[in-house]
């Protein structure tokens, strides 16, 4: 449903609680896309550049601040989506229509949205490639555990503030983002380990995709909880486990 919003100062005031956070490094986004067989895998980094055009709105496509005890399901995914608002600036009669993501982040929903868009009939090649580079990036973000977790003192998806979890998450975020940077190119041992972890996934429709997104989200939340309780970052093997899930899902999307 469309809603009318009056912007008193600037529209960014709707998102004063939004703070800087990032995802896997470009190295890891590129690595995931390359392992999945994507042509021009470095294009998977582009959405991190695009978000700076309107950071307060676009960053929320890159994460979902699930509560530590959240269980993600396909129904859960649809709950945190994007609404359309008609915005009127103070002193002006004209309105503009904008899309406003849920404040807790819409990463899961956005992957499903992009999948549906890229599978529409009659797409031009450039349209398909745009959706592909975007979904490749967000499928990568999905396996970064802290992109599925409370951040700082901002409310999680359930409306509660998990202060200790959020402060820890903010402190560890950069460490998680770059967990594999020093490992590239992977050693034979790490490469063999990764290949064993990559699964064959068959996706026939958006329902299949939602179930796979939920599985990765739940795995990411579980790992974030373990690391939080032990007050540590990810091990290399844990990071490879996470990356393997994104590679598996992106490979399935590419095969569709």
C-alpha positions as CSV (number, residue, x, y, z in Angstrom):
1,X,0.0,0.0,0.0
2,X,1.3,3.4,-0.9
3,X,1.7,5.9,1.9
4,X,2.3,9.6,1.9
5,X,5.3,10.9,3.8
6,X,6.3,14.5,4.4
7,X,10.0,15.0,4.6
8,X,10.8,17.8,7.0
9,X,14.5,18.2,6.5
10,X,15.9,15.4,4.2
11,X,14.7,12.0,3.6
12,X,17.7,10.5,5.2
13,X,16.2,11.5,8.6
14,X,14.1,8.4,8.2
15,X,17.3,6.4,8.6
16,X,19.3,8.2,11.2
17,X,20.0,4.9,12.9
18,X,21.7,3.5,9.8
19,X,25.4,3.2,10.2
20,X,28.2,2.1,7.9
21,X,28.6,-1.7,7.5
22,X,30.0,-3.7,4.8
23,X,30.1,-7.3,3.6
24,X,32.6,-9.7,2.2
25,X,35.5,-8.0,0.6
26,X,35.5,-7.5,-3.1
27,X,38.1,-10.3,-3.3
28,X,35.7,-12.8,-1.7
29,X,32.7,-11.6,-3.8
30,X,34.8,-12.1,-6.9
31,X,36.0,-15.5,-5.7
32,X,32.4,-16.7,-5.0
33,X,31.2,-15.5,-8.4
34,X,34.3,-17.1,-10.1
35,X,33.8,-20.4,-8.4
36,X,30.1,-20.5,-9.4
37,X,31.1,-20.0,-13.0
38,X,30.0,-16.4,-13.5
39,X,31.4,-14.6,-16.5
40,X,33.2,-11.4,-15.4
41,X,33.1,-12.4,-11.7
42,X,34.5,-9.1,-10.6
43,X,31.2,-7.5,-11.5
44,X,29.7,-9.0,-8.3
45,X,31.5,-6.2,-6.5
46,X,29.5,-3.5,-8.3
47,X,26.6,-3.3,-5.9
48,X,29.0,-2.2,-3.1
49,X,29.8,0.8,-5.3
50,X,26.2,1.5,-6.3
51,X,25.1,1.7,-2.6
52,X,27.1,4.9,-2.1
53,X,24.6,6.7,-4.4
54,X,22.0,6.6,-1.7
55,X,23.6,4.8,1.2
56,X,20.8,5.2,3.8
57,X,18.3,3.5,1.5
58,X,20.5,1.0,-0.4
59,X,22.6,-0.5,2.4
60,X,19.5,-2.3,3.7
61,X,19.5,-4.5,0.7
62,X,22.8,-6.0,1.9
63,X,21.8,-7.4,5.3
64,X,19.1,-8.5,7.6
65,X,19.4,-7.9,11.3
66,X,17.8,-11.1,12.5
67,X,17.4,-11.7,16.2
68,X,20.0,-14.2,17.6
69,X,17.2,-16.8,18.2
70,X,15.5,-16.2,14.8
71,X,14.5,-19.1,12.7
72,X,14.3,-18.0,9.0
73,X,11.6,-19.5,6.9
74,X,10.2,-18.6,3.4
75,X,7.3,-16.9,5.3
76,X,9.8,-15.0,7.4
77,X,11.6,-13.8,4.3
78,X,8.4,-12.2,2.8
79,X,7.7,-10.4,6.1
80,X,10.7,-8.0,5.7
81,X,10.3,-6.4,2.3
82,X,10.1,-3.1,0.5
83,X,7.2,-0.6,0.6
84,X,6.5,2.2,-1.8
85,X,6.0,5.7,-0.3
86,X,5.0,9.0,-1.9
87,X,7.3,11.6,-0.5
88,X,6.6,15.3,-0.3
89,X,9.3,17.7,0.6
90,X,8.4,20.6,2.8
91,X,7.3,23.7,0.9
92,X,6.7,21.7,-2.4
93,X,3.5,20.4,-3.8
94,X,4.9,17.7,-6.0
95,X,5.5,14.2,-4.6
96,X,8.0,11.6,-5.7
97,X,7.6,7.8,-5.3
98,X,10.4,5.9,-3.7
99,X,11.0,2.4,-2.4
100,X,11.8,2.1,1.3
101,X,13.3,-1.1,2.6
102,X,12.4,-2.4,6.0
103,X,14.7,-0.9,8.6
104,X,16.0,-4.4,9.7
105,X,17.2,-5.0,6.2
106,X,15.7,-6.9,3.2
107,X,18.6,-9.1,2.0
108,X,16.6,-12.3,1.9
109,X,13.7,-10.7,0.2
110,X,15.9,-8.9,-2.3
111,X,17.5,-12.2,-3.5
112,X,14.1,-13.6,-4.2
113,X,13.0,-10.4,-5.9
114,X,16.1,-10.4,-8.2
115,X,15.6,-14.1,-9.0
116,X,12.0,-13.4,-10.1
117,X,13.1,-10.4,-12.2
118,X,15.9,-12.2,-14.0
119,X,13.7,-15.1,-14.9
120,X,11.0,-13.0,-16.6
121,X,10.6,-13.7,-20.3
122,X,11.7,-11.2,-22.9
123,X,14.6,-9.6,-21.0
124,X,17.3,-7.8,-22.9
125,X,20.8,-9.2,-22.3
126,X,21.9,-6.1,-20.4
127,X,18.8,-6.4,-18.1
128,X,19.7,-10.1,-17.3
129,X,23.3,-9.2,-16.6
130,X,22.3,-6.4,-14.2
131,X,20.1,-8.7,-12.2
132,X,22.8,-11.4,-12.3
133,X,25.6,-9.2,-11.0
134,X,23.2,-8.0,-8.2
135,X,22.0,-11.4,-7.1
136,X,25.6,-12.7,-7.2
137,X,26.6,-10.0,-4.8
138,X,23.6,-10.5,-2.4
139,X,24.0,-14.3,-2.4
140,X,27.5,-13.6,-1.3
141,X,26.4,-11.2,1.5
142,X,24.0,-14.0,2.7
143,X,26.8,-16.2,3.9
144,X,28.7,-13.5,5.8
145,X,27.4,-14.3,9.3
146,X,27.3,-10.8,10.6
147,X,25.0,-9.7,7.7
148,X,22.4,-11.8,9.5
149,X,22.9,-10.5,13.0
150,X,22.2,-7.5,15.3
151,X,24.4,-4.5,14.7
152,X,25.5,-1.9,17.3
153,X,22.5,-0.7,19.3
154,X,20.0,-0.8,16.5
155,X,16.8,-2.8,16.9
156,X,16.9,-6.3,15.3
157,X,14.0,-7.6,13.2
158,X,11.9,-8.5,16.2
159,X,12.1,-4.9,17.5
160,X,14.4,-5.7,20.4
161,X,17.9,-4.3,21.0
162,X,20.6,-6.9,21.6
163,X,23.2,-4.6,22.9
164,X,26.0,-7.0,23.7
165,X,25.5,-8.9,20.5
166,X,25.3,-5.7,18.4
167,X,28.4,-4.2,19.9
168,X,30.4,-7.4,19.4
169,X,29.1,-7.6,15.9
170,X,30.2,-4.1,15.0
171,X,33.6,-4.7,16.5
172,X,34.1,-7.9,14.6
173,X,32.6,-6.9,11.3
174,X,35.7,-5.9,9.4
175,X,37.5,-9.0,10.6
176,X,34.7,-11.2,9.3
177,X,34.6,-9.3,6.0
178,X,38.2,-10.0,5.3
179,X,38.4,-13.4,6.8
180,X,39.8,-15.0,3.6
181,X,41.6,-12.1,2.0
182,X,45.1,-13.3,3.2
183,X,44.3,-16.8,1.9
184,X,44.0,-16.0,-1.8
185,X,45.0,-17.7,-3.9
186,X,43.8,-20.7,-1.9
187,X,46.2,-23.4,-1.2
188,X,45.6,-26.9,-2.6
189,X,44.4,-28.0,0.8
190,X,41.9,-25.2,1.1
191,X,40.8,-25.6,-2.5
192,X,40.2,-29.3,-2.0
193,X,38.2,-28.6,1.2
194,X,36.1,-26.0,-0.5
195,X,35.3,-28.2,-3.4
196,X,34.1,-30.9,-1.0
197,X,31.7,-28.4,0.6
198,X,30.1,-27.2,-2.6
199,X,26.7,-28.9,-3.0
200,X,24.6,-29.5,-6.0
201,X,21.3,-27.6,-5.6
202,X,18.4,-27.7,-7.9
203,X,16.2,-24.7,-8.1
204,X,13.0,-24.9,-10.2
205,X,11.2,-21.8,-8.8
206,X,11.2,-19.0,-6.3
207,X,9.9,-21.3,-3.6
208,X,12.9,-23.5,-3.9
209,X,15.1,-20.5,-3.8
210,X,13.5,-19.2,-0.6
211,X,14.1,-22.4,1.1
212,X,17.8,-22.4,0.2
213,X,18.1,-18.7,1.3
214,X,16.5,-19.6,4.6
215,X,19.0,-22.5,5.0
216,X,22.0,-20.3,4.5
217,X,20.6,-17.6,6.7
218,X,20.0,-20.0,9.6
219,X,23.5,-21.4,9.2
220,X,24.9,-17.9,9.2
221,X,23.0,-17.0,12.3
222,X,24.1,-20.2,14.1
223,X,27.8,-19.5,13.3
224,X,27.4,-15.8,14.4
225,X,26.0,-17.1,17.7
226,X,28.8,-19.5,18.2
227,X,31.5,-16.9,17.5
228,X,29.7,-14.4,19.8
229,X,29.5,-16.9,22.7
230,X,33.2,-17.7,22.3
231,X,34.1,-14.0,21.6
232,X,36.1,-14.8,18.5
233,X,36.1,-14.4,14.7
234,X,35.7,-17.1,12.1
235,X,38.3,-19.7,11.5
236,X,39.5,-20.1,7.9
237,X,37.6,-23.4,7.6
238,X,34.4,-21.8,8.9
239,X,34.7,-19.0,6.4
240,X,35.2,-21.5,3.6
241,X,32.1,-23.4,4.8
242,X,30.1,-20.1,4.5
243,X,31.6,-19.3,1.1
244,X,30.8,-22.8,-0.2
245,X,27.1,-22.2,0.6
246,X,27.1,-19.0,-1.5
247,X,28.9,-20.7,-4.3
248,X,26.4,-23.7,-4.3
249,X,23.4,-21.4,-4.4
250,X,24.8,-19.1,-7.1
251,X,25.7,-22.1,-9.3
252,X,22.1,-23.3,-9.0
253,X,20.9,-19.8,-10.0
254,X,23.2,-19.8,-13.0
255,X,21.9,-23.2,-14.2
256,X,18.3,-22.0,-14.1
